[in-house]
């Protein structure tokens, strides 16, 4: 299930709205919130969950892994961890490539 970001035009969404969007129960959302560190909606003074569009995108990733791709919860947690590690490695690699490029430009200008 893919919800385009442009459809998320409100600042906050209730847990009921999220449940309706994804066709899941509120209890499943609360359970996943407890299971996944990635999913941390804001809570108002009454303790009601308020999901931002960013929270919905995070929920969508978890939903995709568990419901659409058939990952177990532990498998989904591992996949999310692996994705973060890959992103970090890619960022590190990009920094290294920029340094190499800068060095090559300096060498070229000296020639």
Jmol script that loads the backbone (N, CA, C; Angstrom):
load data "model"
ATOM      1  N   UNK A   1       0.846  -1.174   0.000  1.00  0.00           N
ATOM      2  CA  UNK A   1       0.000   0.000   0.000  1.00  0.00           C
ATOM      3  C   UNK A   1       0.890   1.235   0.000  1.00  0.00           C
ATOM      4  N   UNK A   2       0.661   2.093  -0.939  1.00  0.00           N
ATOM      5  CA  UNK A   2       1.483   3.294  -1.083  1.00  0.00           C
ATOM      6  C   UNK A   2       0.586   4.520  -0.946  1.00  0.00           C
ATOM      7  N   UNK A   3       0.864   5.349   0.025  1.00  0.00           N
ATOM      8  CA  UNK A   3       0.134   6.600   0.194  1.00  0.00           C
ATOM      9  C   UNK A   3       1.065   7.719  -0.239  1.00  0.00           C
ATOM     10  N   UNK A   4       0.736   8.399  -1.340  1.00  0.00           N
ATOM     11  CA  UNK A   4       1.607   9.478  -1.817  1.00  0.00           C
ATOM     12  C   UNK A   4       1.709  10.602  -0.785  1.00  0.00           C
ATOM     13  N   UNK A   5       2.918  11.139  -0.592  1.00  0.00           N
ATOM     14  CA  UNK A   5       3.107  12.215   0.394  1.00  0.00           C
ATOM     15  C   UNK A   5       2.206  13.420   0.150  1.00  0.00           C
ATOM     16  N   UNK A   6       1.865  13.699  -1.105  1.00  0.00           N
ATOM     17  CA  UNK A   6       1.021  14.864  -1.387  1.00  0.00           C
ATOM     18  C   UNK A   6      -0.405  14.684  -0.867  1.00  0.00           C
ATOM     19  N   UNK A   7      -0.805  13.442  -0.578  1.00  0.00           N
ATOM     20  CA  UNK A   7      -2.127  13.202   0.009  1.00  0.00           C
ATOM     21  C   UNK A   7      -2.133  13.474   1.508  1.00  0.00           C
ATOM     22  N   UNK A   8      -0.977  13.537   2.097  1.00  0.00           N
ATOM     23  CA  UNK A   8      -0.867  13.777   3.537  1.00  0.00           C
ATOM     24  C   UNK A   8      -0.733  15.279   3.774  1.00  0.00           C
ATOM     25  N   UNK A   9      -1.877  15.966   3.765  1.00  0.00           N
ATOM     26  CA  UNK A   9      -1.853  17.422   3.815  1.00  0.00           C
ATOM     27  C   UNK A   9      -2.170  17.993   5.200  1.00  0.00           C
ATOM     28  N   UNK A  10      -2.431  17.129   6.174  1.00  0.00           N
ATOM     29  CA  UNK A  10      -2.680  17.603   7.533  1.00  0.00           C
ATOM     30  C   UNK A  10      -1.387  17.541   8.342  1.00  0.00           C
ATOM     31  N   UNK A  11      -1.335  18.316   9.400  1.00  0.00           N
ATOM     32  CA  UNK A  11      -0.156  18.305  10.270  1.00  0.00           C
ATOM     33  C   UNK A  11      -0.124  17.041  11.127  1.00  0.00           C
ATOM     34  N   UNK A  12      -1.280  16.651  11.662  1.00  0.00           N
ATOM     35  CA  UNK A  12      -1.370  15.470  12.516  1.00  0.00           C
ATOM     36  C   UNK A  12      -2.564  14.614  12.112  1.00  0.00           C
ATOM     37  N   UNK A  13      -2.404  13.303  12.305  1.00  0.00           N
ATOM     38  CA  UNK A  13      -3.467  12.334  12.057  1.00  0.00           C
ATOM     39  C   UNK A  13      -3.662  11.507  13.318  1.00  0.00           C
ATOM     40  N   UNK A  14      -4.912  11.139  13.582  1.00  0.00           N
ATOM     41  CA  UNK A  14      -5.200  10.307  14.754  1.00  0.00           C
ATOM     42  C   UNK A  14      -4.906   8.846  14.439  1.00  0.00           C
ATOM     43  N   UNK A  15      -4.850   8.040  15.478  1.00  0.00           N
ATOM     44  CA  UNK A  15      -4.600   6.617  15.294  1.00  0.00           C
ATOM     45  C   UNK A  15      -5.735   5.976  14.485  1.00  0.00           C
ATOM     46  N   UNK A  16      -6.963   6.473  14.675  1.00  0.00           N
ATOM     47  CA  UNK A  16      -8.102   5.960  13.910  1.00  0.00           C
ATOM     48  C   UNK A  16      -7.967   6.247  12.422  1.00  0.00           C
ATOM     49  N   UNK A  17      -7.474   7.438  12.100  1.00  0.00           N
ATOM     50  CA  UNK A  17      -7.271   7.783  10.688  1.00  0.00           C
ATOM     51  C   UNK A  17      -6.209   6.889  10.052  1.00  0.00           C
ATOM     52  N   UNK A  18      -5.152   6.601  10.801  1.00  0.00           N
ATOM     53  CA  UNK A  18      -4.088   5.729  10.290  1.00  0.00           C
ATOM     54  C   UNK A  18      -4.636   4.319  10.094  1.00  0.00           C
ATOM     55  N   UNK A  19      -5.408   3.844  11.074  1.00  0.00           N
ATOM     56  CA  UNK A  19      -6.003   2.510  10.973  1.00  0.00           C
ATOM     57  C   UNK A  19      -6.880   2.416   9.723  1.00  0.00           C
ATOM     58  N   UNK A  20      -7.666   3.451   9.457  1.00  0.00           N
ATOM     59  CA  UNK A  20      -8.525   3.461   8.265  1.00  0.00           C
ATOM     60  C   UNK A  20      -7.710   3.503   6.976  1.00  0.00           C
ATOM     61  N   UNK A  21      -6.648   4.300   6.956  1.00  0.00           N
ATOM     62  CA  UNK A  21      -5.804   4.414   5.757  1.00  0.00           C
ATOM     63  C   UNK A  21      -5.233   3.064   5.345  1.00  0.00           C
ATOM     64  N   UNK A  22      -4.798   2.297   6.340  1.00  0.00           N
ATOM     65  CA  UNK A  22      -4.092   1.049   6.061  1.00  0.00           C
ATOM     66  C   UNK A  22      -4.961  -0.196   6.231  1.00  0.00           C
ATOM     67  N   UNK A  23      -6.176  -0.014   6.709  1.00  0.00           N
ATOM     68  CA  UNK A  23      -7.056  -1.155   6.903  1.00  0.00           C
ATOM     69  C   UNK A  23      -6.580  -2.098   7.995  1.00  0.00           C
ATOM     70  N   UNK A  24      -6.035  -1.524   9.062  1.00  0.00           N
ATOM     71  CA  UNK A  24      -5.548  -2.322  10.193  1.00  0.00           C
ATOM     72  C   UNK A  24      -6.239  -1.838  11.466  1.00  0.00           C
ATOM     73  N   UNK A  25      -6.079  -2.593  12.535  1.00  0.00           N
ATOM     74  CA  UNK A  25      -6.693  -2.207  13.806  1.00  0.00           C
ATOM     75  C   UNK A  25      -5.804  -1.208  14.556  1.00  0.00           C
ATOM     76  N   UNK A  26      -6.426  -0.457  15.433  1.00  0.00           N
ATOM     77  CA  UNK A  26      -5.674   0.480  16.270  1.00  0.00           C
ATOM     78  C   UNK A  26      -4.699  -0.275  17.166  1.00  0.00           C
ATOM     79  N   UNK A  27      -5.126  -1.448  17.624  1.00  0.00           N
ATOM     80  CA  UNK A  27      -4.249  -2.225  18.510  1.00  0.00           C
ATOM     81  C   UNK A  27      -2.984  -2.674  17.780  1.00  0.00           C
ATOM     82  N   UNK A  28      -3.090  -2.965  16.478  1.00  0.00           N
ATOM     83  CA  UNK A  28      -1.897  -3.335  15.705  1.00  0.00           C
ATOM     84  C   UNK A  28      -0.931  -2.155  15.637  1.00  0.00           C
ATOM     85  N   UNK A  29      -1.459  -0.967  15.442  1.00  0.00           N
ATOM     86  CA  UNK A  29      -0.613   0.228  15.382  1.00  0.00           C
ATOM     87  C   UNK A  29       0.096   0.431  16.723  1.00  0.00           C
ATOM     88  N   UNK A  30      -0.643   0.298  17.820  1.00  0.00           N
ATOM     89  CA  UNK A  30      -0.033   0.445  19.148  1.00  0.00           C
ATOM     90  C   UNK A  30       1.028  -0.635  19.375  1.00  0.00           C
ATOM     91  N   UNK A  31       0.745  -1.851  18.924  1.00  0.00           N
ATOM     92  CA  UNK A  31       1.701  -2.944  19.088  1.00  0.00           C
ATOM     93  C   UNK A  31       2.976  -2.662  18.300  1.00  0.00           C
ATOM     94  N   UNK A  32       2.832  -2.253  17.044  1.00  0.00           N
ATOM     95  CA  UNK A  32       4.011  -1.951  16.232  1.00  0.00           C
ATOM     96  C   UNK A  32       4.785  -0.775  16.815  1.00  0.00           C
ATOM     97  N   UNK A  33       4.071   0.182  17.384  1.00  0.00           N
ATOM     98  CA  UNK A  33       4.748   1.319  18.016  1.00  0.00           C
ATOM     99  C   UNK A  33       5.650   0.826  19.149  1.00  0.00           C
ATOM    100  N   UNK A  34       5.170  -0.158  19.905  1.00  0.00           N
ATOM    101  CA  UNK A  34       5.970  -0.716  21.000  1.00  0.00           C
ATOM    102  C   UNK A  34       7.129  -1.561  20.474  1.00  0.00           C
ATOM    103  N   UNK A  35       6.947  -2.199  19.335  1.00  0.00           N
ATOM    104  CA  UNK A  35       7.950  -3.110  18.786  1.00  0.00           C
ATOM    105  C   UNK A  35       9.047  -2.414  17.984  1.00  0.00           C
ATOM    106  N   UNK A  36       8.708  -1.329  17.307  1.00  0.00           N
ATOM    107  CA  UNK A  36       9.646  -0.670  16.396  1.00  0.00           C
ATOM    108  C   UNK A  36      10.051   0.694  16.941  1.00  0.00           C
ATOM    109  N   UNK A  37      11.341   0.865  17.190  1.00  0.00           N
ATOM    110  CA  UNK A  37      11.858   2.154  17.667  1.00  0.00           C
ATOM    111  C   UNK A  37      11.630   3.264  16.651  1.00  0.00           C
ATOM    112  N   UNK A  38      11.561   2.889  15.396  1.00  0.00           N
ATOM    113  CA  UNK A  38      11.382   3.843  14.306  1.00  0.00           C
ATOM    114  C   UNK A  38      10.056   4.593  14.420  1.00  0.00           C
ATOM    115  N   UNK A  39       9.047   3.943  14.951  1.00  0.00           N
ATOM    116  CA  UNK A  39       7.691   4.487  14.974  1.00  0.00           C
ATOM    117  C   UNK A  39       7.396   5.123  16.328  1.00  0.00           C
ATOM    118  N   UNK A  40       7.503   6.441  16.398  1.00  0.00           N
ATOM    119  CA  UNK A  40       7.263   7.162  17.647  1.00  0.00           C
ATOM    120  C   UNK A  40       6.407   8.403  17.375  1.00  0.00           C
ATOM    121  N   UNK A  41       5.072   8.245  17.377  1.00  0.00           N
ATOM    122  CA  UNK A  41       4.221   9.417  17.156  1.00  0.00           C
ATOM    123  C   UNK A  41       4.235  10.346  18.372  1.00  0.00           C
ATOM    124  N   UNK A  42       3.856  11.579  18.136  1.00  0.00           N
ATOM    125  CA  UNK A  42       3.725  12.539  19.231  1.00  0.00           C
ATOM    126  C   UNK A  42       2.487  12.175  20.040  1.00  0.00           C
ATOM    127  N   UNK A  43       2.487  12.563  21.298  1.00  0.00           N
ATOM    128  CA  UNK A  43       1.294  12.386  22.127  1.00  0.00           C
ATOM    129  C   UNK A  43       0.918  13.745  22.691  1.00  0.00           C
ATOM    130  N   UNK A  44      -0.387  14.044  22.648  1.00  0.00           N
ATOM    131  CA  UNK A  44      -0.834  15.325  23.184  1.00  0.00           C
ATOM    132  C   UNK A  44      -0.977  15.226  24.705  1.00  0.00           C
ATOM    133  N   UNK A  45      -1.477  16.278  25.330  1.00  0.00           N
ATOM    134  CA  UNK A  45      -1.570  16.314  26.795  1.00  0.00           C
ATOM    135  C   UNK A  45      -2.507  15.239  27.344  1.00  0.00           C
ATOM    136  N   UNK A  46      -3.421  14.753  26.520  1.00  0.00           N
ATOM    137  CA  UNK A  46      -4.332  13.681  26.939  1.00  0.00           C
ATOM    138  C   UNK A  46      -3.736  12.299  26.692  1.00  0.00           C
ATOM    139  N   UNK A  47      -2.554  12.255  26.091  1.00  0.00           N
ATOM    140  CA  UNK A  47      -1.917  10.974  25.788  1.00  0.00           C
ATOM    141  C   UNK A  47      -2.352  10.365  24.466  1.00  0.00           C
ATOM    142  N   UNK A  48      -3.116  11.126  23.685  1.00  0.00           N
ATOM    143  CA  UNK A  48      -3.576  10.630  22.380  1.00  0.00           C
ATOM    144  C   UNK A  48      -2.443  10.733  21.364  1.00  0.00           C
ATOM    145  N   UNK A  49      -2.296   9.696  20.572  1.00  0.00           N
ATOM    146  CA  UNK A  49      -1.242   9.672  19.559  1.00  0.00           C
ATOM    147  C   UNK A  49      -1.606  10.611  18.412  1.00  0.00           C
ATOM    148  N   UNK A  50      -0.612  11.365  17.982  1.00  0.00           N
ATOM    149  CA  UNK A  50      -0.761  12.263  16.835  1.00  0.00           C
ATOM    150  C   UNK A  50       0.353  11.931  15.860  1.00  0.00           C
ATOM    151  N   UNK A  51      -0.031  11.388  14.728  1.00  0.00           N
ATOM    152  CA  UNK A  51       0.937  10.951  13.726  1.00  0.00           C
ATOM    153  C   UNK A  51       1.178  12.061  12.714  1.00  0.00           C
ATOM    154  N   UNK A  52       2.440  12.365  12.482  1.00  0.00           N
ATOM    155  CA  UNK A  52       2.817  13.330  11.452  1.00  0.00           C
ATOM    156  C   UNK A  52       2.931  12.592  10.121  1.00  0.00           C
ATOM    157  N   UNK A  53       2.976  13.315   9.004  1.00  0.00           N
ATOM    158  CA  UNK A  53       3.220  12.637   7.724  1.00  0.00           C
ATOM    159  C   UNK A  53       4.499  11.799   7.739  1.00  0.00           C
ATOM    160  N   UNK A  54       5.538  12.249   8.450  1.00  0.00           N
ATOM    161  CA  UNK A  54       6.778  11.461   8.550  1.00  0.00           C
ATOM    162  C   UNK A  54       6.522  10.153   9.296  1.00  0.00           C
ATOM    163  N   UNK A  55       5.703  10.204  10.363  1.00  0.00           N
ATOM    164  CA  UNK A  55       5.349   8.981  11.091  1.00  0.00           C
ATOM    165  C   UNK A  55       4.588   8.018  10.189  1.00  0.00           C
ATOM    166  N   UNK A  56       3.731   8.568   9.343  1.00  0.00           N
ATOM    167  CA  UNK A  56       2.944   7.727   8.437  1.00  0.00           C
ATOM    168  C   UNK A  56       3.860   7.057   7.422  1.00  0.00           C
ATOM    169  N   UNK A  57       4.853   7.780   6.927  1.00  0.00           N
ATOM    170  CA  UNK A  57       5.819   7.172   6.002  1.00  0.00           C
ATOM    171  C   UNK A  57       6.576   6.041   6.688  1.00  0.00           C
ATOM    172  N   UNK A  58       6.939   6.230   7.955  1.00  0.00           N
ATOM    173  CA  UNK A  58       7.624   5.180   8.712  1.00  0.00           C
ATOM    174  C   UNK A  58       6.710   3.971   8.897  1.00  0.00           C
ATOM    175  N   UNK A  59       5.456   4.230   9.233  1.00  0.00           N
ATOM    176  CA  UNK A  59       4.490   3.140   9.391  1.00  0.00           C
ATOM    177  C   UNK A  59       4.317   2.400   8.066  1.00  0.00           C
ATOM    178  N   UNK A  60       4.284   3.151   6.989  1.00  0.00           N
ATOM    179  CA  UNK A  60       4.119   2.567   5.654  1.00  0.00           C
ATOM    180  C   UNK A  60       5.267   1.610   5.326  1.00  0.00           C
ATOM    181  N   UNK A  61       6.475   1.963   5.712  1.00  0.00           N
ATOM    182  CA  UNK A  61       7.636   1.090   5.481  1.00  0.00           C
ATOM    183  C   UNK A  61       7.468  -0.212   6.256  1.00  0.00           C
ATOM    184  N   UNK A  62       7.079  -0.095   7.523  1.00  0.00           N
ATOM    185  CA  UNK A  62       6.875  -1.288   8.348  1.00  0.00           C
ATOM    186  C   UNK A  62       5.740  -2.127   7.775  1.00  0.00           C
ATOM    187  N   UNK A  63       4.651  -1.477   7.392  1.00  0.00           N
ATOM    188  CA  UNK A  63       3.502  -2.176   6.806  1.00  0.00           C
ATOM    189  C   UNK A  63       3.936  -2.947   5.560  1.00  0.00           C
ATOM    190  N   UNK A  64       4.711  -2.290   4.718  1.00  0.00           N
ATOM    191  CA  UNK A  64       5.183  -2.927   3.483  1.00  0.00           C
ATOM    192  C   UNK A  64       6.002  -4.179   3.794  1.00  0.00           C
ATOM    193  N   UNK A  65       6.915  -4.067   4.731  1.00  0.00           N
ATOM    194  CA  UNK A  65       7.770  -5.207   5.062  1.00  0.00           C
ATOM    195  C   UNK A  65       6.970  -6.365   5.653  1.00  0.00           C
ATOM    196  N   UNK A  66       6.081  -6.058   6.586  1.00  0.00           N
ATOM    197  CA  UNK A  66       5.373  -7.115   7.314  1.00  0.00           C
ATOM    198  C   UNK A  66       4.176  -7.647   6.531  1.00  0.00           C
ATOM    199  N   UNK A  67       3.333  -6.768   6.049  1.00  0.00           N
ATOM    200  CA  UNK A  67       2.078  -7.199   5.425  1.00  0.00           C
ATOM    201  C   UNK A  67       2.225  -7.551   3.947  1.00  0.00           C
ATOM    202  N   UNK A  68       3.044  -6.799   3.221  1.00  0.00           N
ATOM    203  CA  UNK A  68       3.148  -7.018   1.779  1.00  0.00           C
ATOM    204  C   UNK A  68       4.272  -7.973   1.407  1.00  0.00           C
ATOM    205  N   UNK A  69       5.390  -7.884   2.105  1.00  0.00           N
ATOM    206  CA  UNK A  69       6.527  -8.749   1.765  1.00  0.00           C
ATOM    207  C   UNK A  69       6.620  -9.974   2.664  1.00  0.00           C
ATOM    208  N   UNK A  70       5.814 -10.026   3.710  1.00  0.00           N
ATOM    209  CA  UNK A  70       5.738 -11.214   4.546  1.00  0.00           C
ATOM    210  C   UNK A  70       6.851 -11.395   5.563  1.00  0.00           C
ATOM    211  N   UNK A  71       7.539 -10.327   5.913  1.00  0.00           N
ATOM    212  CA  UNK A  71       8.585 -10.409   6.932  1.00  0.00           C
ATOM    213  C   UNK A  71       7.954 -10.683   8.298  1.00  0.00           C
ATOM    214  N   UNK A  72       8.674 -11.403   9.141  1.00  0.00           N
ATOM    215  CA  UNK A  72       8.289 -11.477  10.552  1.00  0.00           C
ATOM    216  C   UNK A  72       8.664 -10.138  11.177  1.00  0.00           C
ATOM    217  N   UNK A  73       8.203  -9.893  12.391  1.00  0.00           N
ATOM    218  CA  UNK A  73       8.569  -8.633  13.039  1.00  0.00           C
ATOM    219  C   UNK A  73      10.073  -8.550  13.247  1.00  0.00           C
ATOM    220  N   UNK A  74      10.676  -9.652  13.677  1.00  0.00           N
ATOM    221  CA  UNK A  74      12.135  -9.649  13.845  1.00  0.00           C
ATOM    222  C   UNK A  74      12.839  -9.462  12.508  1.00  0.00           C
ATOM    223  N   UNK A  75      12.310 -10.085  11.468  1.00  0.00           N
ATOM    224  CA  UNK A  75      12.888  -9.920  10.135  1.00  0.00           C
ATOM    225  C   UNK A  75      12.780  -8.485   9.651  1.00  0.00           C
ATOM    226  N   UNK A  76      11.638  -7.847   9.918  1.00  0.00           N
ATOM    227  CA  UNK A  76      11.445  -6.449   9.528  1.00  0.00           C
ATOM    228  C   UNK A  76      12.400  -5.540  10.304  1.00  0.00           C
ATOM    229  N   UNK A  77      12.571  -5.822  11.595  1.00  0.00           N
ATOM    230  CA  UNK A  77      13.515  -5.029  12.399  1.00  0.00           C
ATOM    231  C   UNK A  77      14.927  -5.150  11.832  1.00  0.00           C
ATOM    232  N   UNK A  78      15.309  -6.367  11.470  1.00  0.00           N
ATOM    233  CA  UNK A  78      16.643  -6.590  10.910  1.00  0.00           C
ATOM    234  C   UNK A  78      16.793  -5.879   9.569  1.00  0.00           C
ATOM    235  N   UNK A  79      15.763  -5.939   8.737  1.00  0.00           N
ATOM    236  CA  UNK A  79      15.807  -5.266   7.432  1.00  0.00           C
ATOM    237  C   UNK A  79      15.950  -3.759   7.615  1.00  0.00           C
ATOM    238  N   UNK A  80      15.211  -3.186   8.547  1.00  0.00           N
ATOM    239  CA  UNK A  80      15.321  -1.748   8.817  1.00  0.00           C
ATOM    240  C   UNK A  80      16.720  -1.393   9.307  1.00  0.00           C
ATOM    241  N   UNK A  81      17.266  -2.230  10.169  1.00  0.00           N
ATOM    242  CA  UNK A  81      18.631  -2.014  10.663  1.00  0.00           C
ATOM    243  C   UNK A  81      19.625  -2.088   9.510  1.00  0.00           C
ATOM    244  N   UNK A  82      19.455  -3.093   8.642  1.00  0.00           N
ATOM    245  CA  UNK A  82      20.337  -3.242   7.483  1.00  0.00           C
ATOM    246  C   UNK A  82      20.235  -2.038   6.551  1.00  0.00           C
ATOM    247  N   UNK A  83      19.015  -1.526   6.354  1.00  0.00           N
ATOM    248  CA  UNK A  83      18.827  -0.355   5.494  1.00  0.00           C
ATOM    249  C   UNK A  83      19.552   0.855   6.065  1.00  0.00           C
ATOM    250  N   UNK A  84      19.472   1.039   7.385  1.00  0.00           N
ATOM    251  CA  UNK A  84      20.173   2.170   8.019  1.00  0.00           C
ATOM    252  C   UNK A  84      21.679   2.031   7.852  1.00  0.00           C
ATOM    253  N   UNK A  85      22.178   0.802   8.021  1.00  0.00           N
ATOM    254  CA  UNK A  85      23.617   0.568   7.862  1.00  0.00           C
ATOM    255  C   UNK A  85      24.057   0.816   6.423  1.00  0.00           C
ATOM    256  N   UNK A  86      23.242   0.367   5.458  1.00  0.00           N
ATOM    257  CA  UNK A  86      23.577   0.611   4.048  1.00  0.00           C
ATOM    258  C   UNK A  86      23.594   2.103   3.749  1.00  0.00           C
ATOM    259  N   UNK A  87      22.629   2.829   4.296  1.00  0.00           N
ATOM    260  CA  UNK A  87      22.576   4.274   4.074  1.00  0.00           C
ATOM    261  C   UNK A  87      23.802   4.955   4.677  1.00  0.00           C
ATOM    262  N   UNK A  88      24.218   4.509   5.858  1.00  0.00           N
ATOM    263  CA  UNK A  88      25.411   5.082   6.485  1.00  0.00           C
ATOM    264  C   UNK A  88      26.646   4.789   5.646  1.00  0.00           C
ATOM    265  N   UNK A  89      26.771   3.555   5.173  1.00  0.00           N
ATOM    266  CA  UNK A  89      27.921   3.191   4.338  1.00  0.00           C
ATOM    267  C   UNK A  89      27.928   4.007   3.051  1.00  0.00           C
ATOM    268  N   UNK A  90      26.748   4.203   2.459  1.00  0.00           N
ATOM    269  CA  UNK A  90      26.675   4.997   1.236  1.00  0.00           C
ATOM    270  C   UNK A  90      27.080   6.439   1.509  1.00  0.00           C
ATOM    271  N   UNK A  91      26.660   6.974   2.657  1.00  0.00           N
ATOM    272  CA  UNK A  91      27.052   8.330   3.032  1.00  0.00           C
ATOM    273  C   UNK A  91      28.551   8.440   3.237  1.00  0.00           C
ATOM    274  N   UNK A  92      29.123   7.446   3.911  1.00  0.00           N
ATOM    275  CA  UNK A  92      30.575   7.428   4.120  1.00  0.00           C
ATOM    276  C   UNK A  92      31.313   7.331   2.789  1.00  0.00           C
ATOM    277  N   UNK A  93      30.792   6.489   1.901  1.00  0.00           N
ATOM    278  CA  UNK A  93      31.419   6.314   0.593  1.00  0.00           C
ATOM    279  C   UNK A  93      31.357   7.612  -0.208  1.00  0.00           C
ATOM    280  N   UNK A  94      30.227   8.304  -0.119  1.00  0.00           N
ATOM    281  CA  UNK A  94      30.079   9.570  -0.832  1.00  0.00           C
ATOM    282  C   UNK A  94      31.078  10.605  -0.313  1.00  0.00           C
ATOM    283  N   UNK A  95      31.266  10.671   1.000  1.00  0.00           N
ATOM    284  CA  UNK A  95      32.254  11.596   1.576  1.00  0.00           C
ATOM    285  C   UNK A  95      33.656  11.275   1.066  1.00  0.00           C
ATOM    286  N   UNK A  96      33.990   9.988   1.028  1.00  0.00           N
ATOM    287  CA  UNK A  96      35.307   9.566   0.548  1.00  0.00           C
ATOM    288  C   UNK A  96      35.488   9.942  -0.914  1.00  0.00           C
ATOM    289  N   UNK A  97      34.460   9.708  -1.717  1.00  0.00           N
ATOM    290  CA  UNK A  97      34.544  10.046  -3.142  1.00  0.00           C
ATOM    291  C   UNK A  97      34.713  11.551  -3.347  1.00  0.00           C
ATOM    292  N   UNK A  98      34.038  12.347  -2.529  1.00  0.00           N
ATOM    293  CA  UNK A  98      34.187  13.801  -2.637  1.00  0.00           C
ATOM    294  C   UNK A  98      35.608  14.233  -2.290  1.00  0.00           C
ATOM    295  N   UNK A  99      36.196  13.596  -1.272  1.00  0.00           N
ATOM    296  CA  UNK A  99      37.580  13.905  -0.906  1.00  0.00           C
ATOM    297  C   UNK A  99      38.529  13.529  -2.038  1.00  0.00           C
ATOM    298  N   UNK A 100      38.317  12.358  -2.631  1.00  0.00           N
ATOM    299  CA  UNK A 100      39.163  11.909  -3.741  1.00  0.00           C
ATOM    300  C   UNK A 100      39.018  12.861  -4.916  1.00  0.00           C
ATOM    301  N   UNK A 101      37.793  13.264  -5.207  1.00  0.00           N
ATOM    302  CA  UNK A 101      37.562  14.188  -6.322  1.00  0.00           C
ATOM    303  C   UNK A 101      38.282  15.513  -6.073  1.00  0.00           C
ATOM    304  N   UNK A 102      38.172  16.017  -4.852  1.00  0.00           N
ATOM    305  CA  UNK A 102      38.839  17.274  -4.501  1.00  0.00           C
ATOM    306  C   UNK A 102      40.346  17.141  -4.681  1.00  0.00           C
ATOM    307  N   UNK A 103      40.901  16.026  -4.235  1.00  0.00           N
ATOM    308  CA  UNK A 103      42.331  15.774  -4.375  1.00  0.00           C
ATOM    309  C   UNK A 103      42.730  15.712  -5.850  1.00  0.00           C
ATOM    310  N   UNK A 104      41.925  15.033  -6.654  1.00  0.00           N
ATOM    311  CA  UNK A 104      42.222  14.933  -8.089  1.00  0.00           C
ATOM    312  C   UNK A 104      42.158  16.294  -8.775  1.00  0.00           C
ATOM    313  N   UNK A 105      41.197  17.114  -8.373  1.00  0.00           N
ATOM    314  CA  UNK A 105      41.090  18.461  -8.945  1.00  0.00           C
ATOM    315  C   UNK A 105      42.319  19.279  -8.563  1.00  0.00           C
ATOM    316  N   UNK A 106      42.785  19.140  -7.325  1.00  0.00           N
ATOM    317  CA  UNK A 106      43.988  19.852  -6.888  1.00  0.00           C
ATOM    318  C   UNK A 106      45.204  19.394  -7.684  1.00  0.00           C
ATOM    319  N   UNK A 107      45.329  18.096  -7.880  1.00  0.00           N
ATOM    320  CA  UNK A 107      46.450  17.556  -8.659  1.00  0.00           C
ATOM    321  C   UNK A 107      46.378  18.053 -10.093  1.00  0.00           C
ATOM    322  N   UNK A 108      45.179  18.051 -10.661  1.00  0.00           N
ATOM    323  CA  UNK A 108      45.004  18.497 -12.043  1.00  0.00           C
ATOM    324  C   UNK A 108      45.376  19.974 -12.186  1.00  0.00           C
ATOM    325  N   UNK A 109      45.014  20.781 -11.189  1.00  0.00           N
ATOM    326  CA  UNK A 109      45.322  22.211 -11.283  1.00  0.00           C
ATOM    327  C   UNK A 109      46.821  22.481 -11.146  1.00  0.00           C
ATOM    328  N   UNK A 110      47.553  21.569 -10.510  1.00  0.00           N
ATOM    329  CA  UNK A 110      48.999  21.721 -10.368  1.00  0.00           C
ATOM    330  C   UNK A 110      49.747  21.327 -11.634  1.00  0.00           C
ATOM    331  N   UNK A 111      49.095  20.566 -12.495  1.00  0.00           N
ATOM    332  CA  UNK A 111      49.773  20.117 -13.723  1.00  0.00           C
ATOM    333  C   UNK A 111      49.812  21.175 -14.785  1.00  0.00           C
TER     334      UNK A 111
END
end "model"
wireframe off; spacefill off
backbone 0.3
color backbone group
